[in-house]
Amino acid sequence: SDKYPTIDLTPGSMFRDVLIDGMAAIVAYLRAEVSRVKSLQSLSSIATLPDDQDRDDAIDALLSNFFLSRKTGRLSRGIGTLHLSSAVDAFIPLTALFSRGSYNFAPDYTTDQLIPASALTPVVNASGVVTDYTAPISLVATATGVEYDISIGRFDTYTQVSPELTSVTADNSFSGGSSIETTDELLKRAST
């Protein structure tokens, strides 16, 4: 103001609004960003930030410096049982899907499978009459999560792998599924 005594820099003047207040807003934003970046460089500071994707990414990046990474979860596995009305071959393509609710399972093989009629097990009732034929099939969840550890029961929908297929069941519970590690679980593991 000494160099330009005629410029009006009083609050509300055009020059103050443009030159001082405008620059002050930019400086305040830059200070906030510097503070945020600084807080992302300390694990104890990051843990206090609001829960969002930026926080998770910063924690993952910081912990990777210590060779720690988030556990990705595991797929649930189990044996499904195919029930067929007669002894015929069943072709199981890798693209087959078996679903219970919103949980999908696929064949747990590396190639398509052919189950020959001779490999089917007849199910006999108390009168000695064959009621259907069964064959086991290894299944794996299509996504990670403990919720895929389904209990005994029928699959709601399935790929019709044979015209004689009447149902698919899980005669034992599926197991092995685990969810992606949460940020709080990762931080707890990192502190040990």
TIRO-2110 file (N, C-alpha, C; in Angstrom, 1 decimal):
// TIRO-2110
0.8, -1.2, 0.0, N, 1, A
0.0, 0.0, 0.0, CA, 1, A
0.9, 1.3, 0.0, C, 1, A
2.1, 1.2, 0.5, N, 2, A
3.0, 2.3, 0.4, CA, 2, A
3.4, 2.7, -1.0, C, 2, A
3.6, 1.7, -1.8, N, 3, A
4.0, 1.9, -3.2, CA, 3, A
2.9, 2.4, -4.0, C, 3, A
1.6, 2.0, -3.7, N, 4, A
0.4, 2.5, -4.5, CA, 4, A
-0.6, 3.1, -3.5, C, 4, A
-0.3, 4.2, -3.0, N, 5, A
-1.2, 4.8, -2.0, CA, 5, A
-2.6, 5.1, -2.4, C, 5, A
-2.9, 5.1, -3.7, N, 6, A
-4.2, 5.5, -4.2, CA, 6, A
-5.1, 4.2, -4.3, C, 6, A
-4.6, 3.0, -4.2, N, 7, A
-5.4, 1.8, -4.3, CA, 7, A
-6.2, 1.6, -3.0, C, 7, A
-7.5, 1.4, -3.2, N, 8, A
-8.4, 1.2, -2.0, CA, 8, A
-8.4, -0.3, -1.6, C, 8, A
-7.8, -0.6, -0.5, N, 9, A
-7.7, -2.0, 0.0, CA, 9, A
-8.6, -2.2, 1.2, C, 9, A
-9.6, -1.4, 1.4, N, 10, A
-10.5, -1.5, 2.5, CA, 10, A
-11.4, -2.7, 2.3, C, 10, A
-11.9, -3.4, 3.4, N, 11, A
-12.8, -4.5, 3.2, CA, 11, A
-14.0, -4.1, 2.3, C, 11, A
-14.3, -5.0, 1.3, N, 12, A
-15.4, -4.8, 0.4, CA, 12, A
-15.0, -4.1, -0.9, C, 12, A
-13.8, -3.6, -0.9, N, 13, A
-13.3, -2.9, -2.2, CA, 13, A
-13.0, -4.0, -3.2, C, 13, A
-13.0, -3.6, -4.5, N, 14, A
-12.8, -4.6, -5.6, CA, 14, A
-11.3, -5.1, -5.5, C, 14, A
-10.4, -4.2, -5.3, N, 15, A
-9.0, -4.6, -5.2, CA, 15, A
-8.7, -5.6, -4.1, C, 15, A
-9.3, -5.3, -2.9, N, 16, A
-9.1, -6.2, -1.8, CA, 16, A
-9.7, -7.6, -2.1, C, 16, A
-11.0, -7.6, -2.7, N, 17, A
-11.6, -8.9, -3.0, CA, 17, A
-10.8, -9.7, -4.0, C, 17, A
-10.2, -9.0, -5.0, N, 18, A
-9.4, -9.8, -6.0, CA, 18, A
-8.0, -10.1, -5.5, C, 18, A
-7.3, -9.1, -5.0, N, 19, A
-5.9, -9.3, -4.7, CA, 19, A
-5.7, -10.0, -3.4, C, 19, A
-6.4, -9.6, -2.4, N, 20, A
-6.1, -10.2, -1.0, CA, 20, A
-7.0, -11.4, -0.7, C, 20, A
-8.3, -11.2, -0.8, N, 21, A
-9.2, -12.3, -0.4, CA, 21, A
-9.1, -13.5, -1.4, C, 21, A
-8.9, -13.2, -2.7, N, 22, A
-8.7, -14.2, -3.7, CA, 22, A
-7.5, -15.1, -3.4, C, 22, A
-6.4, -14.4, -3.1, N, 23, A
-5.1, -15.1, -2.8, CA, 23, A
-5.2, -15.9, -1.5, C, 23, A
-5.9, -15.3, -0.5, N, 24, A
-6.1, -15.9, 0.8, CA, 24, A
-6.8, -17.2, 0.6, C, 24, A
-7.8, -17.3, -0.2, N, 25, A
-8.6, -18.5, -0.4, CA, 25, A
-7.7, -19.6, -1.0, C, 25, A
-6.9, -19.2, -2.0, N, 26, A
-5.9, -20.2, -2.6, CA, 26, A
-4.9, -20.6, -1.6, C, 26, A
-4.3, -19.8, -0.8, N, 27, A
-3.4, -20.1, 0.2, CA, 27, A
-4.0, -21.0, 1.3, C, 27, A
-5.2, -20.7, 1.7, N, 28, A
-5.9, -21.6, 2.7, CA, 28, A
-6.1, -23.0, 2.1, C, 28, A
-6.5, -23.1, 0.8, N, 29, A
-6.7, -24.4, 0.2, CA, 29, A
-5.4, -25.2, 0.2, C, 29, A
-4.3, -24.5, -0.3, N, 30, A
-3.0, -25.2, -0.3, CA, 30, A
-2.5, -25.6, 1.0, C, 30, A
-2.8, -24.8, 2.1, N, 31, A
-2.4, -25.2, 3.4, CA, 31, A
-3.2, -26.4, 3.9, C, 31, A
-4.4, -26.5, 3.6, N, 32, A
-5.3, -27.6, 3.9, CA, 32, A
-4.8, -28.9, 3.2, C, 32, A
-4.4, -28.8, 1.9, N, 33, A
-3.9, -29.9, 1.2, CA, 33, A
-2.5, -30.4, 1.7, C, 33, A
-1.7, -29.5, 2.1, N, 34, A
-0.4, -29.8, 2.7, CA, 34, A
-0.6, -30.6, 4.0, C, 34, A
-1.5, -30.1, 4.8, N, 35, A
-1.9, -30.7, 6.0, CA, 35, A
-2.4, -32.1, 5.8, C, 35, A
-3.3, -32.3, 4.8, N, 36, A
-3.9, -33.6, 4.5, CA, 36, A
-2.8, -34.6, 4.0, C, 36, A
-1.9, -34.1, 3.1, N, 37, A
-0.8, -35.0, 2.6, CA, 37, A
0.1, -35.3, 3.8, C, 37, A
0.4, -34.4, 4.6, N, 38, A
1.3, -34.7, 5.8, CA, 38, A
0.6, -35.7, 6.7, C, 38, A
-0.7, -35.7, 6.9, N, 39, A
-1.4, -36.6, 7.8, CA, 39, A
-1.4, -38.0, 7.1, C, 39, A
-1.3, -38.1, 5.8, N, 40, A
-1.3, -39.4, 5.1, CA, 40, A
0.1, -40.1, 5.2, C, 40, A
1.1, -39.4, 5.7, N, 41, A
2.4, -40.0, 5.9, CA, 41, A
2.7, -40.6, 7.2, C, 41, A
1.7, -40.6, 8.1, N, 42, A
1.8, -41.2, 9.4, CA, 42, A
0.7, -42.1, 9.6, C, 42, A
1.0, -43.4, 10.0, N, 43, A
0.0, -44.4, 10.2, CA, 43, A
-1.0, -44.0, 11.3, C, 43, A
-0.5, -43.4, 12.4, N, 44, A
-1.4, -42.9, 13.5, CA, 44, A
-2.3, -41.8, 13.1, C, 44, A
-1.8, -40.9, 12.2, N, 45, A
-2.7, -39.8, 11.7, CA, 45, A
-3.7, -40.4, 10.7, C, 45, A
-3.3, -41.3, 9.8, N, 46, A
-4.2, -41.9, 8.8, CA, 46, A
-5.4, -42.6, 9.5, C, 46, A
-5.1, -43.3, 10.6, N, 47, A
-6.2, -44.0, 11.3, CA, 47, A
-7.3, -43.1, 11.8, C, 47, A
-7.0, -41.8, 12.0, N, 48, A
-8.0, -40.9, 12.6, CA, 48, A
-8.8, -40.2, 11.5, C, 48, A
-8.4, -40.4, 10.2, N, 49, A
-9.1, -39.8, 9.1, CA, 49, A
-10.5, -40.5, 8.9, C, 49, A
-11.4, -39.8, 8.2, N, 50, A
-12.7, -40.4, 8.0, CA, 50, A
-12.6, -41.6, 7.1, C, 50, A
-13.4, -42.6, 7.3, N, 51, A
-13.4, -43.9, 6.5, CA, 51, A
-13.8, -43.6, 5.1, C, 51, A
-12.9, -43.7, 4.2, N, 52, A
-13.2, -43.6, 2.7, CA, 52, A
-12.1, -44.2, 1.9, C, 52, A
-12.3, -44.3, 0.6, N, 53, A
-11.4, -44.9, -0.3, CA, 53, A
-10.0, -44.3, -0.2, C, 53, A
-9.9, -43.0, -0.1, N, 54, A
-8.6, -42.3, 0.0, CA, 54, A
-7.8, -42.8, 1.2, C, 54, A
-8.5, -42.9, 2.3, N, 55, A
-7.9, -43.4, 3.5, CA, 55, A
-7.4, -44.8, 3.3, C, 55, A
-8.2, -45.7, 2.8, N, 56, A
-7.8, -47.1, 2.5, CA, 56, A
-6.6, -47.2, 1.6, C, 56, A
-6.7, -46.4, 0.5, N, 57, A
-5.5, -46.4, -0.4, CA, 57, A
-4.3, -45.9, 0.2, C, 57, A
-4.4, -44.8, 1.1, N, 58, A
-3.2, -44.3, 1.8, CA, 58, A
-2.6, -45.3, 2.7, C, 58, A
-3.5, -46.0, 3.5, N, 59, A
-3.0, -47.0, 4.4, CA, 59, A
-2.3, -48.2, 3.6, C, 59, A
-3.0, -48.6, 2.6, N, 60, A
-2.4, -49.7, 1.7, CA, 60, A
-1.0, -49.3, 1.2, C, 60, A
-0.9, -48.0, 0.7, N, 61, A
0.4, -47.5, 0.2, CA, 61, A
1.5, -47.4, 1.3, C, 61, A
1.1, -46.9, 2.5, N, 62, A
2.0, -46.8, 3.6, CA, 62, A
2.5, -48.1, 4.1, C, 62, A
1.6, -49.0, 4.3, N, 63, A
2.0, -50.4, 4.8, CA, 63, A
2.7, -51.2, 3.8, C, 63, A
2.6, -50.9, 2.5, N, 64, A
3.3, -51.6, 1.5, CA, 64, A
4.8, -51.4, 1.7, C, 64, A
5.2, -50.2, 2.3, N, 65, A
6.6, -50.0, 2.6, CA, 65, A
7.2, -51.0, 3.6, C, 65, A
6.3, -51.6, 4.3, N, 66, A
6.7, -52.6, 5.4, CA, 66, A
6.3, -54.0, 4.9, C, 66, A
6.1, -54.2, 3.6, N, 67, A
5.7, -55.4, 3.0, CA, 67, A
4.5, -56.0, 3.6, C, 67, A
3.5, -55.2, 4.0, N, 68, A
2.2, -55.6, 4.5, CA, 68, A
1.2, -55.3, 3.4, C, 68, A
0.4, -56.2, 3.1, N, 69, A
-0.7, -55.9, 2.1, CA, 69, A
-2.0, -56.5, 2.6, C, 69, A
-3.1, -55.9, 2.2, N, 70, A
-4.4, -56.3, 2.6, CA, 70, A
-4.7, -57.7, 2.1, C, 70, A
-5.2, -58.5, 3.0, N, 71, A
-5.6, -59.9, 2.7, CA, 71, A
-6.8, -59.8, 1.7, C, 71, A
-6.7, -60.5, 0.6, N, 72, A
-7.8, -60.4, -0.4, CA, 72, A
-9.0, -61.3, -0.2, C, 72, A
-9.0, -62.1, 0.8, N, 73, A
-10.1, -63.1, 1.0, CA, 73, A
-9.9, -64.4, 0.3, C, 73, A
-10.7, -65.4, 0.7, N, 74, A
-10.6, -66.7, 0.0, CA, 74, A
-11.9, -67.1, -0.5, C, 74, A
-11.9, -68.0, -1.4, N, 75, A
-13.1, -68.6, -2.0, CA, 75, A
-13.6, -69.8, -1.3, C, 75, A
-14.9, -69.9, -1.1, N, 76, A
-15.5, -71.0, -0.4, CA, 76, A
-15.5, -72.2, -1.4, C, 76, A
-15.3, -73.4, -0.9, N, 77, A
-15.4, -74.6, -1.7, CA, 77, A
-16.2, -75.7, -1.1, C, 77, A
-16.8, -76.5, -1.9, N, 78, A
-17.5, -77.7, -1.4, CA, 78, A
-17.9, -78.6, -2.5, C, 78, A
-18.6, -79.6, -2.1, N, 79, A
-19.1, -80.7, -3.0, CA, 79, A
-20.6, -80.5, -3.2, C, 79, A
-21.0, -80.4, -4.5, N, 80, A
-22.4, -80.4, -4.8, CA, 80, A
-22.7, -81.8, -5.3, C, 80, A
-24.0, -82.1, -5.2, N, 81, A
-24.5, -83.4, -5.7, CA, 81, A
-25.5, -83.2, -6.8, C, 81, A
-25.2, -83.8, -7.9, N, 82, A
-26.1, -83.8, -9.0, CA, 82, A
-27.1, -84.9, -8.9, C, 82, A
-28.4, -84.6, -9.0, N, 83, A
-29.5, -85.6, -9.0, CA, 83, A
-30.1, -85.8, -10.4, C, 83, A
-30.0, -87.0, -10.9, N, 84, A
-30.5, -87.2, -12.3, CA, 84, A
-31.6, -88.3, -12.2, C, 84, A
-32.6, -88.1, -13.1, N, 85, A
-33.7, -89.1, -13.1, CA, 85, A
-33.4, -90.4, -13.7, C, 85, A
-32.4, -90.4, -14.6, N, 86, A
-32.0, -91.7, -15.2, CA, 86, A
-30.4, -91.7, -15.4, C, 86, A
-29.9, -92.9, -15.6, N, 87, A
-28.4, -93.0, -15.7, CA, 87, A
-28.0, -92.6, -17.1, C, 87, A
-27.6, -91.3, -17.3, N, 88, A
-27.1, -90.8, -18.5, CA, 88, A
-25.9, -90.0, -18.2, C, 88, A
-25.1, -89.8, -19.3, N, 89, A
-23.9, -89.0, -19.1, CA, 89, A
-24.3, -87.5, -18.8, C, 89, A
-23.4, -86.9, -18.0, N, 90, A
-23.6, -85.5, -17.7, CA, 90, A
-22.4, -84.7, -18.0, C, 90, A
-22.5, -83.7, -18.9, N, 91, A
-21.4, -82.9, -19.3, CA, 91, A
-21.4, -81.6, -18.5, C, 91, A
-20.3, -81.3, -17.8, N, 92, A
-20.2, -80.1, -16.9, CA, 92, A
-19.2, -79.2, -17.5, C, 92, A
-19.7, -78.1, -18.2, N, 93, A
-18.8, -77.1, -18.8, CA, 93, A
-18.3, -76.2, -17.7, C, 93, A
-17.1, -75.6, -17.8, N, 94, A
-16.5, -74.7, -16.9, CA, 94, A
-17.4, -73.5, -16.7, C, 94, A
-18.3, -73.2, -17.7, N, 95, A
-19.1, -72.0, -17.6, CA, 95, A
-20.4, -72.3, -16.8, C, 95, A
-20.6, -73.5, -16.3, N, 96, A
-21.8, -73.9, -15.6, CA, 96, A
-21.9, -73.1, -14.3, C, 96, A
-23.1, -72.7, -13.9, N, 97, A
-23.3, -71.9, -12.6, CA, 97, A
-24.3, -72.6, -11.8, C, 97, A
-24.1, -72.6, -10.5, N, 98, A
-25.0, -73.2, -9.5, CA, 98, A
-25.2, -72.1, -8.4, C, 98, A
-26.4, -71.7, -8.2, N, 99, A
-26.7, -70.6, -7.3, CA, 99, A
-27.7, -70.9, -6.2, C, 99, A
-27.4, -70.3, -5.1, N, 100, A
-28.3, -70.3, -3.9, CA, 100, A
-28.4, -68.9, -3.5, C, 100, A
-29.6, -68.3, -3.7, N, 101, A
-29.8, -66.9, -3.4, CA, 101, A
-28.9, -66.1, -4.4, C, 101, A
-28.2, -65.2, -3.9, N, 102, A
-27.3, -64.3, -4.7, CA, 102, A
-25.9, -64.9, -4.8, C, 102, A
-25.7, -66.1, -4.2, N, 103, A
-24.3, -66.7, -4.2, CA, 103, A
-24.1, -67.7, -5.3, C, 103, A
-23.2, -67.4, -6.2, N, 104, A
-22.9, -68.3, -7.3, CA, 104, A
-21.7, -69.1, -7.1, C, 104, A
-21.8, -70.3, -7.7, N, 105, A
-20.6, -71.3, -7.6, CA, 105, A
-20.4, -71.8, -9.0, C, 105, A
-19.2, -72.2, -9.3, N, 106, A
-18.8, -72.7, -10.6, CA, 106, A
-18.0, -74.0, -10.3, C, 106, A
-17.9, -74.9, -11.4, N, 107, A
-17.1, -76.1, -11.2, CA, 107, A
-15.7, -75.8, -10.8, C, 107, A
-15.2, -76.5, -9.9, N, 108, A
-13.8, -76.3, -9.4, CA, 108, A
-12.8, -77.2, -10.1, C, 108, A
-12.7, -77.1, -11.4, N, 109, A
-11.9, -77.9, -12.3, CA, 109, A
-11.2, -77.0, -13.3, C, 109, A
-10.2, -77.5, -13.9, N, 110, A
-9.4, -76.7, -14.9, CA, 110, A
-9.9, -76.9, -16.3, C, 110, A
-10.7, -78.0, -16.5, N, 111, A
-11.3, -78.3, -17.8, CA, 111, A
-12.7, -78.8, -17.7, C, 111, A
-13.5, -78.8, -18.8, N, 112, A
-14.8, -79.3, -18.7, CA, 112, A
-14.8, -80.8, -18.3, C, 112, A
-15.9, -81.2, -17.6, N, 113, A
-15.9, -82.6, -17.1, CA, 113, A
-17.0, -83.3, -17.7, C, 113, A
-16.8, -84.6, -18.0, N, 114, A
-17.8, -85.5, -18.4, CA, 114, A
-18.0, -86.6, -17.4, C, 114, A
-19.2, -86.7, -16.8, N, 115, A
-19.5, -87.7, -15.8, CA, 115, A
-20.2, -88.8, -16.6, C, 115, A
-19.6, -90.0, -16.8, N, 116, A
-20.3, -91.0, -17.6, CA, 116, A
-21.4, -91.7, -16.7, C, 116, A
-22.4, -92.2, -17.4, N, 117, A
-23.5, -92.8, -16.7, CA, 117, A
-23.0, -93.9, -15.8, C, 117, A
-21.9, -94.6, -16.2, N, 118, A
-21.4, -95.7, -15.3, CA, 118, A
-20.8, -95.2, -14.0, C, 118, A
-20.6, -93.9, -13.9, N, 119, A
-20.0, -93.3, -12.6, CA, 119, A
-21.1, -92.8, -11.7, C, 119, A
-22.4, -92.8, -12.1, N, 120, A
-23.5, -92.4, -11.3, CA, 120, A
-23.8, -93.4, -10.2, C, 120, A
-24.2, -92.9, -9.1, N, 121, A
-24.6, -93.8, -8.0, CA, 121, A
-26.1, -93.9, -7.9, C, 121, A
-26.7, -95.1, -8.0, N, 122, A
-28.1, -95.2, -7.9, CA, 122, A
-28.6, -94.9, -6.4, C, 122, A
-29.7, -94.2, -6.3, N, 123, A
-30.3, -94.0, -5.0, CA, 123, A
-31.5, -95.0, -4.9, C, 123, A
-31.5, -95.9, -3.9, N, 124, A
-32.6, -96.9, -3.8, CA, 124, A
-33.4, -96.6, -2.6, C, 124, A
-34.8, -96.7, -2.7, N, 125, A
-35.7, -96.4, -1.6, CA, 125, A
-35.8, -97.7, -0.8, C, 125, A
-36.6, -97.7, 0.2, N, 126, A
-36.8, -98.8, 1.1, CA, 126, A
-37.4, -100.0, 0.4, C, 126, A
-38.1, -99.8, -0.7, N, 127, A
-38.7, -100.9, -1.4, CA, 127, A
-37.7, -101.5, -2.4, C, 127, A
-36.5, -101.0, -2.5, N, 128, A
-35.5, -101.5, -3.5, CA, 128, A
-35.6, -100.9, -4.9, C, 128, A
-36.4, -99.8, -5.0, N, 129, A
-36.6, -99.2, -6.3, CA, 129, A
-35.6, -98.0, -6.4, C, 129, A
-35.0, -97.9, -7.6, N, 130, A
-34.1, -96.8, -7.8, CA, 130, A
-34.9, -95.5, -8.0, C, 130, A
-34.7, -94.5, -7.2, N, 131, A
-35.4, -93.3, -7.3, CA, 131, A
-34.7, -92.2, -8.1, C, 131, A
-33.4, -92.2, -8.0, N, 132, A
-32.6, -91.3, -8.9, CA, 132, A
-31.2, -91.7, -8.9, C, 132, A
-30.4, -91.0, -9.6, N, 133, A
-28.9, -91.2, -9.7, CA, 133, A
-28.2, -90.0, -9.2, C, 133, A
-27.1, -90.1, -8.6, N, 134, A
-26.3, -89.0, -8.1, CA, 134, A
-24.9, -89.0, -8.5, C, 134, A
-24.3, -87.9, -8.6, N, 135, A
-22.8, -87.7, -8.9, CA, 135, A
-22.3, -86.5, -8.1, C, 135, A
-21.1, -86.6, -7.5, N, 136, A
-20.6, -85.4, -6.8, CA, 136, A
-19.9, -84.5, -7.9, C, 136, A
-19.9, -83.2, -7.5, N, 137, A
-19.2, -82.3, -8.4, CA, 137, A
-18.5, -81.2, -7.4, C, 137, A
-17.2, -81.0, -7.7, N, 138, A
-16.5, -79.9, -6.9, CA, 138, A
-16.9, -78.6, -7.3, C, 138, A
-17.3, -77.7, -6.4, N, 139, A
-17.7, -76.4, -6.7, CA, 139, A
-16.9, -75.3, -5.9, C, 139, A
-16.7, -74.2, -6.5, N, 140, A
-16.0, -73.1, -5.9, CA, 140, A
-16.8, -71.8, -6.0, C, 140, A
-16.8, -71.0, -5.0, N, 141, A
-17.5, -69.7, -5.1, CA, 141, A
-16.9, -68.8, -6.2, C, 141, A
-17.8, -67.9, -6.8, N, 142, A
-17.3, -67.0, -7.8, CA, 142, A
-16.8, -65.7, -7.2, C, 142, A
-16.9, -65.6, -5.9, N, 143, A
-16.4, -64.4, -5.2, CA, 143, A
-15.9, -64.7, -3.8, C, 143, A
-15.1, -63.9, -3.2, N, 144, A
-14.6, -64.2, -1.9, CA, 144, A
-15.6, -63.7, -0.9, C, 144, A
-15.6, -64.4, 0.3, N, 145, A
-16.4, -63.9, 1.4, CA, 145, A
-16.9, -65.1, 2.2, C, 145, A
-17.0, -64.9, 3.5, N, 146, A
-17.5, -65.9, 4.4, CA, 146, A
-18.9, -66.3, 4.2, C, 146, A
-19.7, -65.3, 3.6, N, 147, A
-21.1, -65.6, 3.3, CA, 147, A
-21.3, -66.7, 2.3, C, 147, A
-20.2, -67.0, 1.5, N, 148, A
-20.3, -68.1, 0.6, CA, 148, A
-20.2, -69.5, 1.2, C, 148, A
-19.9, -69.5, 2.5, N, 149, A
-19.8, -70.8, 3.2, CA, 149, A
-21.3, -71.3, 3.5, C, 149, A
-21.9, -71.8, 2.5, N, 150, A
-23.3, -72.1, 2.6, CA, 150, A
-23.5, -73.4, 3.4, C, 150, A
-24.7, -73.6, 3.9, N, 151, A
-25.1, -74.8, 4.7, CA, 151, A
-25.7, -75.8, 3.7, C, 151, A
-26.0, -76.9, 4.3, N, 152, A
-26.6, -78.0, 3.6, CA, 152, A
-28.0, -77.6, 3.0, C, 152, A
-28.2, -78.0, 1.8, N, 153, A
-29.5, -77.6, 1.2, CA, 153, A
-29.4, -77.7, -0.4, C, 153, A
-30.5, -77.2, -1.0, N, 154, A
-30.6, -77.3, -2.5, CA, 154, A
-30.1, -75.9, -3.1, C, 154, A
-29.6, -76.1, -4.3, N, 155, A
-29.3, -74.9, -5.1, CA, 155, A
-30.6, -74.4, -5.7, C, 155, A
-30.8, -73.1, -5.8, N, 156, A
-32.1, -72.6, -6.3, CA, 156, A
-32.1, -72.7, -7.8, C, 156, A
-31.0, -72.3, -8.4, N, 157, A
-30.9, -72.3, -9.9, CA, 157, A
-29.5, -73.0, -10.3, C, 157, A
-29.5, -73.5, -11.5, N, 158, A
-28.3, -74.2, -11.9, CA, 158, A
-28.3, -74.4, -13.4, C, 158, A
-27.2, -74.5, -14.0, N, 159, A
-27.1, -74.8, -15.4, CA, 159, A
-27.5, -76.2, -15.7, C, 159, A
-28.4, -76.4, -16.6, N, 160, A
-29.0, -77.7, -16.9, CA, 160, A
-27.9, -78.5, -17.7, C, 160, A
-27.1, -79.3, -17.0, N, 161, A
-25.9, -80.0, -17.5, CA, 161, A
-26.4, -81.3, -18.2, C, 161, A
-27.6, -81.7, -18.0, N, 162, A
-28.2, -82.9, -18.6, CA, 162, A
-29.7, -82.7, -18.6, C, 162, A
-30.4, -83.3, -19.6, N, 163, A
-31.8, -83.2, -19.7, CA, 163, A
-32.5, -83.9, -18.5, C, 163, A
-31.7, -84.8, -17.9, N, 164, A
-32.2, -85.7, -16.8, CA, 164, A
-32.0, -85.1, -15.4, C, 164, A
-31.3, -83.9, -15.4, N, 165, A
-30.9, -83.3, -14.1, CA, 165, A
-32.2, -82.8, -13.4, C, 165, A
-32.5, -83.2, -12.2, N, 166, A
-33.7, -82.8, -11.5, CA, 166, A
-33.4, -81.8, -10.4, C, 166, A
-32.2, -81.9, -9.8, N, 167, A
-31.8, -81.0, -8.7, CA, 167, A
-30.3, -81.1, -8.4, C, 167, A
-29.8, -80.0, -7.7, N, 168, A
-28.4, -80.0, -7.3, CA, 168, A
-28.5, -79.7, -5.8, C, 168, A
-27.8, -80.4, -5.0, N, 169, A
-27.8, -80.2, -3.5, CA, 169, A
-26.4, -80.0, -3.0, C, 169, A
-26.3, -79.4, -1.8, N, 170, A
-25.0, -79.4, -1.0, CA, 170, A
-25.3, -80.3, 0.2, C, 170, A
-24.7, -81.5, 0.2, N, 171, A
-25.0, -82.4, 1.2, CA, 171, A
-24.1, -82.2, 2.5, C, 171, A
-23.1, -81.3, 2.3, N, 172, A
-22.3, -80.9, 3.4, CA, 172, A
-22.1, -79.4, 3.3, C, 172, A
-21.8, -78.7, 4.4, N, 173, A
-21.6, -77.3, 4.3, CA, 173, A
-20.3, -77.0, 3.5, C, 173, A
-20.4, -75.8, 2.8, N, 174, A
-19.2, -75.4, 2.1, CA, 174, A
-18.3, -74.6, 3.1, C, 174, A
-17.0, -74.5, 2.9, N, 175, A
-16.1, -73.9, 3.8, CA, 175, A
-14.9, -73.2, 3.1, C, 175, A
-14.2, -72.5, 3.9, N, 176, A
-12.9, -71.9, 3.4, CA, 176, A
-13.1, -70.4, 3.0, C, 176, A
-14.3, -69.9, 2.9, N, 177, A
-14.5, -68.5, 2.4, CA, 177, A
-14.1, -67.5, 3.5, C, 177, A
-13.5, -66.5, 3.1, N, 178, A
-13.1, -65.4, 4.0, CA, 178, A
-13.3, -64.1, 3.2, C, 178, A
-13.6, -63.0, 3.9, N, 179, A
-13.8, -61.7, 3.2, CA, 179, A
-12.5, -60.9, 3.1, C, 179, A
-12.6, -59.9, 2.3, N, 180, A
-11.4, -59.0, 2.1, CA, 180, A
-11.2, -58.4, 3.5, C, 180, A
-9.9, -58.3, 3.8, N, 181, A
-9.5, -57.7, 5.1, CA, 181, A
-10.0, -56.2, 5.2, C, 181, A
-10.6, -55.9, 6.3, N, 182, A
-11.0, -54.5, 6.5, CA, 182, A
-9.8, -53.6, 6.9, C, 182, A
-10.0, -52.3, 6.7, N, 183, A
-8.9, -51.4, 7.1, CA, 183, A
-8.6, -51.5, 8.6, C, 183, A
-9.6, -51.6, 9.4, N, 184, A
-9.3, -51.8, 10.9, CA, 184, A
-8.6, -53.1, 11.2, C, 184, A
-8.9, -54.2, 10.5, N, 185, A
-8.2, -55.4, 10.7, CA, 185, A
-6.8, -55.3, 10.2, C, 185, A
-6.6, -54.6, 9.1, N, 186, A
-5.2, -54.4, 8.6, CA, 186, A
-4.4, -53.6, 9.5, C, 186, A
-4.9, -52.5, 10.1, N, 187, A
-4.2, -51.7, 11.0, CA, 187, A
-3.9, -52.5, 12.3, C, 187, A
-4.8, -53.3, 12.8, N, 188, A
-4.5, -54.1, 14.0, CA, 188, A
-3.4, -55.1, 13.7, C, 188, A
-3.4, -55.7, 12.5, N, 189, A
-2.3, -56.6, 12.2, CA, 189, A
-1.0, -55.9, 12.0, C, 189, A
-1.0, -54.7, 11.5, N, 190, A
0.2, -53.9, 11.3, CA, 190, A
0.8, -53.5, 12.6, C, 190, A
0.0, -53.3, 13.7, N, 191, A
0.6, -52.9, 14.9, CA, 191, A
1.3, -54.0, 15.7, C, 191, A
1.2, -55.2, 15.3, N, 192, A
1.9, -56.3, 16.0, CA, 192, A
3.2, -56.6, 15.4, C, 192, A
END
